[in-house]
Amino acid sequence: MTAFDALLVQSFGGPEGLDDVLPFLRNVTRGRGVPEARLADVAEHYRHFGGMSPINEQNRTLIAALSAEFAIHGIELPIYWGNRNWKPYVADAVRQMRDDGVRNALVFTTSATSSYSACRQYRDDLDSALRVAGAGAPTLVKLRHFYDHPGFIEAQADAVRTALASLPGGSGEQARLVFTAHSIPVTMNDASGPAADGRYAAQHRETARLVAEAVRGADAEFDLVWQSRSGPPEVPWLTPDINEHLRTLAADGVRAVVVTPSGFVSDHVEVRWDLDVEARDTASSVGLQYARAGTVGAHPAFVGAIRELVEEQLLHASPKTLSPLGISGFECPRGCCPAPARPAAAAL
């Protein structure tokens, strides 16, 4: 049995000041031919929030909560943190782990599902970090996907209930439940696994279904839509877009919605811009009452879920899973979830 001696939290990263915004966006899109004009447009989203993405601070909060959770449950693992696209970089974290004498580390990635952008790119970055660290670098074992872990679902369900209660005049009882995740190219989704509509979309649909049922019972109605589409218009991405869907709901007579960013674990800029600015404006323009549920952040149930994912490896505890799709991400062969045939635009 492998003895693990550290946990690495691996995340996307985000700028923490105005001067960081364009360099960060260039990191995200490196090698993909995204025009500077497009980067400048997206940079305005960050400038709207003072150039500060909340994601790094939220990761610090999550790590602090996870450290406390480990202490309560007798897990003696130091926690390191590294990002794919901004400081602190994952390569720097792995070098520090090497220098600290870490030999075998678990990795928790803040992405719940399969796909090239949600999993394979993170694995590739871990491989690159090991090459940079060189001799003496620790082995890295990525924890499995958690799209249907009970703690992840419970944290989201709590957020949905809070959002429903915030709608005025009892309209929450009739509000439509709309769940969003980051759109990806259709070819990337199709390559993400054997599920009928690709494992990426199927897993996000299961998350939405499980949360809706936790809130409203079996056979609860819900919609899964997509946000943050990028790339040339001739490349098909997953649809419907959140804004298109809100217009359709209003035309069908729906009067209130709760939108849940179930494909994200923190309220970073994409969530805040796409849902708190653009989607909210769309809802207002078509007469929809609108509430946006929070992401799981450092909700105790989510923190507990991460600890249980660690215990699956440390103690060989039985995996907790709610979906008939089953567990994925324990072992991913190198050919799993390949990049699309044509370069996809960055997740902006």
C-alpha positions as CSV (number, residue, x, y, z in Angstrom):
1,M,0.0,0.0,0.0
2,T,1.4,3.4,-1.0
3,A,2.1,5.7,1.9
4,F,1.0,9.3,0.9
5,D,2.7,12.2,2.6
6,A,1.1,15.3,1.1
7,L,-1.9,16.7,-0.8
8,L,-1.6,19.0,-3.8
9,V,-4.6,21.2,-4.6
10,Q,-4.4,21.9,-8.3
11,S,-6.6,24.7,-9.8
12,F,-7.0,26.9,-12.8
13,G,-5.6,30.1,-11.3
14,G,-6.6,33.7,-11.9
15,P,-5.2,37.3,-11.9
16,E,-4.9,39.2,-8.6
17,G,-4.5,42.7,-10.0
18,L,-5.0,44.7,-13.2
19,D,-1.4,44.2,-14.3
20,D,-1.9,40.4,-14.2
21,V,-4.9,40.2,-16.5
22,L,-3.5,40.1,-20.0
23,P,-0.4,38.0,-19.0
24,F,-2.8,35.6,-17.4
25,L,-5.1,35.4,-20.4
26,R,-2.1,34.9,-22.7
27,N,-1.1,31.9,-20.5
28,V,-4.6,30.4,-20.8
29,T,-4.6,30.7,-24.6
30,R,-1.0,30.0,-25.4
31,G,-0.6,28.2,-28.7
32,R,-4.2,28.5,-29.7
33,G,-4.0,31.5,-31.9
34,V,-6.5,33.6,-30.0
35,P,-6.3,37.2,-31.4
36,E,-5.2,40.0,-29.1
37,A,-8.4,41.8,-29.7
38,R,-10.4,38.9,-28.2
39,L,-8.1,38.9,-25.2
40,A,-8.7,42.6,-24.8
41,D,-12.4,42.0,-24.8
42,V,-12.2,39.3,-22.1
43,A,-9.8,41.5,-20.1
44,E,-12.7,44.0,-19.7
45,H,-14.6,41.4,-17.8
46,Y,-11.8,41.2,-15.3
47,R,-11.4,45.0,-15.1
48,H,-15.1,45.2,-14.3
49,F,-14.2,43.5,-11.1
50,G,-11.0,45.5,-10.5
51,G,-8.7,43.0,-12.2
52,M,-9.1,40.6,-9.4
53,S,-10.4,37.1,-9.9
54,P,-11.8,35.7,-6.7
55,I,-10.5,32.2,-7.5
56,N,-7.2,32.4,-5.8
57,E,-8.6,33.8,-2.5
58,Q,-11.3,31.2,-2.6
59,N,-8.7,28.5,-3.0
60,R,-6.9,29.8,0.1
61,T,-10.2,29.6,2.0
62,L,-10.8,26.1,0.8
63,I,-7.3,25.0,1.7
64,A,-7.7,26.5,5.2
65,A,-11.0,24.7,5.7
66,L,-9.5,21.4,4.4
67,S,-6.6,21.7,6.8
68,A,-9.0,22.1,9.7
69,E,-11.0,19.1,8.4
70,F,-7.9,17.0,8.2
71,A,-7.0,17.9,11.7
72,I,-10.4,16.8,13.0
73,H,-10.2,13.5,11.3
74,G,-6.5,12.7,12.1
75,I,-5.2,13.1,8.6
76,E,-1.6,14.3,8.8
77,L,-1.0,15.6,5.3
78,P,0.5,19.0,4.5
79,I,-1.4,20.7,1.7
80,Y,0.4,22.4,-1.2
81,W,-1.3,24.5,-3.9
82,G,-0.5,25.1,-7.6
83,N,-2.3,26.6,-10.5
84,R,-2.2,25.8,-14.2
85,N,-2.3,29.4,-15.5
86,W,-1.2,31.8,-12.8
87,K,0.9,32.1,-9.6
88,P,1.4,29.9,-7.6
89,Y,2.1,27.6,-10.5
90,V,1.8,23.9,-10.1
91,A,5.5,23.4,-11.3
92,D,6.6,25.6,-8.4
93,A,4.5,23.7,-5.9
94,V,5.9,20.3,-7.1
95,R,9.5,21.7,-6.8
96,Q,8.7,22.8,-3.3
97,M,7.3,19.4,-2.5
98,R,10.5,17.8,-3.8
99,D,12.6,20.1,-1.7
100,D,10.5,19.3,1.4
101,G,11.1,15.6,0.9
102,V,7.6,14.7,-0.2
103,R,7.7,11.3,-1.9
104,N,4.1,10.4,-2.7
105,A,1.4,13.0,-3.0
106,L,-2.3,12.9,-3.8
107,V,-3.7,15.6,-6.1
108,F,-7.2,17.2,-5.8
109,T,-8.1,19.1,-8.9
110,T,-10.9,21.6,-8.7
111,S,-12.7,20.2,-11.7
112,A,-15.4,17.6,-11.1
113,T,-15.7,15.8,-14.5
114,S,-14.0,14.2,-17.5
115,S,-12.9,15.8,-20.7
116,Y,-9.7,17.2,-22.2
117,S,-10.1,20.7,-20.6
118,A,-11.6,19.4,-17.3
119,C,-9.1,16.6,-16.7
120,R,-6.5,15.7,-19.3
121,Q,-5.0,19.2,-19.4
122,Y,-4.6,19.1,-15.6
123,R,-2.9,15.7,-15.9
124,D,-0.6,17.0,-18.7
125,D,0.3,19.9,-16.5
126,L,1.2,17.5,-13.6
127,D,3.4,15.6,-16.0
128,S,5.1,18.8,-17.1
129,A,5.6,19.9,-13.5
130,L,7.3,16.6,-12.7
131,R,9.7,17.1,-15.7
132,V,10.5,20.6,-14.4
133,A,11.1,19.3,-10.9
134,G,13.4,16.6,-12.2
135,A,15.2,14.0,-10.0
136,G,13.6,13.5,-6.6
137,A,10.1,14.7,-7.6
138,P,7.3,13.0,-5.8
139,T,4.9,10.6,-7.5
140,L,1.5,12.3,-8.0
141,V,-1.8,10.4,-7.8
142,K,-4.8,12.4,-9.0
143,L,-8.0,11.8,-7.0
144,R,-11.1,10.7,-9.0
145,H,-13.8,12.9,-10.4
146,F,-16.4,14.0,-7.9
147,Y,-19.4,15.1,-10.1
148,D,-21.8,12.8,-8.1
149,H,-20.2,12.7,-4.7
150,P,-22.9,13.1,-2.0
151,G,-21.0,16.0,-0.4
152,F,-20.7,17.9,-3.7
153,I,-24.4,17.4,-4.3
154,E,-25.4,18.4,-0.8
155,A,-23.4,21.6,-1.0
156,Q,-25.1,22.6,-4.3
157,A,-28.5,21.7,-3.0
158,D,-28.1,24.0,-0.1
159,A,-27.1,26.8,-2.4
160,V,-30.2,26.2,-4.6
161,R,-32.5,26.2,-1.6
162,T,-31.0,29.6,-0.5
163,A,-31.5,31.0,-4.0
164,L,-35.1,29.8,-4.2
165,A,-35.9,31.4,-0.8
166,S,-34.5,34.7,-2.1
167,L,-37.1,35.1,-4.8
168,P,-39.9,37.4,-3.8
169,G,-43.6,36.6,-3.2
170,G,-43.2,32.9,-3.0
171,S,-42.2,32.6,-6.6
172,G,-39.5,30.2,-5.7
173,E,-42.1,27.4,-5.5
174,Q,-42.6,27.7,-9.3
175,A,-39.1,28.8,-10.3
176,R,-37.4,26.8,-13.0
177,L,-34.2,25.2,-12.0
178,V,-31.5,25.9,-14.6
179,F,-28.0,24.4,-14.2
180,T,-24.9,25.7,-16.1
181,A,-21.5,24.4,-17.0
182,H,-18.7,25.6,-19.2
183,S,-19.5,24.9,-22.9
184,I,-16.8,23.0,-24.8
185,P,-16.5,22.0,-28.5
186,V,-18.7,19.2,-29.5
187,T,-15.7,17.2,-30.7
188,M,-14.1,17.6,-27.2
189,N,-17.3,16.3,-25.6
190,D,-17.6,13.4,-28.0
191,A,-14.0,12.4,-27.2
192,S,-14.6,12.6,-23.4
193,G,-15.9,9.0,-23.1
194,P,-18.4,6.4,-24.1
195,A,-21.7,7.9,-22.6
196,A,-24.3,8.5,-25.3
197,D,-23.7,12.3,-25.4
198,G,-20.1,12.2,-24.2
199,R,-19.0,11.7,-20.6
200,Y,-18.5,15.4,-20.0
201,A,-22.1,16.4,-20.8
202,A,-23.5,13.2,-19.2
203,Q,-21.7,13.8,-15.9
204,H,-22.8,17.4,-15.8
205,R,-26.4,16.3,-16.5
206,E,-26.1,13.8,-13.6
207,T,-24.9,16.5,-11.2
208,A,-27.9,18.7,-12.2
209,R,-30.3,15.8,-11.9
210,L,-29.1,14.8,-8.5
211,V,-29.2,18.4,-7.1
212,A,-32.7,19.0,-8.5
213,E,-33.9,15.7,-6.9
214,A,-32.3,16.7,-3.6
215,V,-34.2,20.0,-3.6
216,R,-37.5,18.9,-5.1
217,G,-37.7,15.2,-5.0
218,A,-37.7,12.4,-7.5
219,D,-38.4,13.3,-11.1
220,A,-37.8,17.0,-10.4
221,E,-37.7,19.0,-13.6
222,F,-34.5,20.9,-14.5
223,D,-32.6,22.2,-17.5
224,L,-28.8,21.9,-18.2
225,V,-27.4,24.7,-20.3
226,W,-24.0,26.0,-21.2
227,Q,-22.1,29.2,-20.7
228,S,-18.7,30.9,-21.5
229,R,-18.6,29.8,-25.2
230,S,-15.5,31.0,-27.0
231,G,-13.9,30.2,-30.4
232,P,-14.8,30.8,-34.0
233,P,-18.6,30.6,-34.7
234,E,-18.1,27.8,-37.3
235,V,-16.9,25.4,-34.6
236,P,-19.9,23.7,-32.9
237,W,-20.0,24.0,-29.1
238,L,-22.4,22.5,-26.6
239,T,-25.8,24.3,-26.6
240,P,-28.1,25.8,-25.5
241,D,-26.4,28.9,-24.3
242,I,-27.7,30.2,-21.0
243,N,-29.0,33.5,-22.5
244,E,-30.8,31.8,-25.4
245,H,-32.4,29.5,-22.9
246,L,-33.6,32.2,-20.6
247,R,-35.3,33.9,-23.6
248,T,-37.0,30.6,-24.5
249,L,-38.2,30.0,-21.0
250,A,-39.7,33.5,-20.9
251,A,-41.4,32.9,-24.3
252,D,-42.9,29.7,-22.9
253,G,-44.4,31.5,-19.9
254,V,-41.9,30.8,-17.2
255,R,-41.8,33.7,-14.7
256,A,-38.9,32.9,-12.4
257,V,-35.6,31.0,-12.6
258,V,-32.8,29.9,-10.3
259,V,-29.5,29.5,-12.2
260,T,-26.9,27.2,-10.6
261,P,-23.3,27.1,-11.9
262,S,-23.1,23.4,-11.1
263,G,-20.1,23.0,-13.3
264,F,-17.9,25.3,-11.2
265,V,-16.7,25.1,-7.6
266,S,-15.9,28.8,-7.0
267,D,-17.4,32.2,-7.9
268,H,-14.6,33.2,-10.3
269,V,-14.9,35.8,-13.0
270,E,-16.6,33.6,-15.6
271,V,-19.4,32.8,-13.1
272,R,-19.7,36.4,-12.0
273,W,-19.6,38.0,-15.5
274,D,-21.6,35.4,-17.4
275,L,-24.3,34.9,-14.8
276,D,-24.3,37.9,-12.5
277,V,-24.0,40.4,-15.3
278,E,-25.0,39.0,-18.7
279,A,-27.5,36.4,-17.8
280,R,-29.1,38.6,-15.1
281,D,-29.5,41.4,-17.7
282,T,-31.0,38.9,-20.2
283,A,-33.5,37.7,-17.5
284,S,-34.4,41.3,-16.7
285,S,-35.0,42.2,-20.4
286,V,-37.5,39.3,-20.8
287,G,-39.3,39.8,-17.5
288,L,-37.9,36.8,-15.6
289,Q,-37.4,36.9,-11.9
290,Y,-33.8,35.8,-11.5
291,A,-31.7,34.3,-8.6
292,R,-28.3,32.8,-8.9
293,A,-27.2,30.0,-6.6
294,G,-23.7,30.2,-5.1
295,T,-21.0,27.7,-5.9
296,V,-19.8,25.1,-3.4
297,G,-16.8,27.1,-2.3
298,A,-15.8,25.9,1.1
299,H,-19.2,24.6,2.1
300,P,-18.6,22.0,4.9
301,A,-20.2,19.2,2.9
302,F,-17.9,19.9,0.0
303,V,-14.8,20.1,2.2
304,G,-16.0,16.8,3.8
305,A,-16.3,15.3,0.3
306,I,-12.7,16.2,-0.5
307,R,-11.5,14.6,2.7
308,E,-13.5,11.4,1.8
309,L,-11.8,11.4,-1.6
310,V,-8.5,11.4,0.2
311,E,-9.6,8.7,2.5
312,E,-10.4,6.5,-0.5
313,Q,-6.7,6.5,-1.2
314,L,-5.3,6.6,2.4
315,L,-7.6,4.1,4.0
316,H,-9.1,2.3,1.0
317,A,-12.5,3.6,2.0
318,S,-15.4,2.7,-0.2
319,P,-16.1,5.4,-2.8
320,K,-19.3,7.3,-2.3
321,T,-21.2,7.7,-5.6
322,L,-24.8,8.6,-6.4
323,S,-25.0,8.2,-10.2
324,P,-25.5,5.1,-12.3
325,L,-22.8,6.5,-14.6
326,G,-20.4,5.3,-11.9
327,I,-16.9,6.4,-10.9
328,S,-14.4,7.8,-13.3
329,G,-11.0,9.3,-13.0
330,F,-9.3,6.7,-10.8
331,E,-7.1,5.7,-13.7
332,C,-7.0,7.5,-17.0
333,P,-4.9,6.1,-19.8
334,R,-2.8,8.5,-21.8
335,G,-5.1,8.3,-24.8
336,C,-8.2,9.2,-22.7
337,C,-10.0,12.5,-23.5
338,P,-7.7,13.7,-26.3
339,A,-7.6,17.3,-27.5
340,P,-10.1,18.1,-30.3
341,A,-8.8,17.5,-33.8
342,R,-8.7,21.3,-34.3
343,P,-7.4,23.6,-31.6
344,A,-10.2,24.8,-29.3
345,A,-10.4,28.3,-28.2
346,A,-9.4,28.8,-24.6
347,A,-11.9,28.7,-21.7
348,L,-12.6,32.4,-21.4
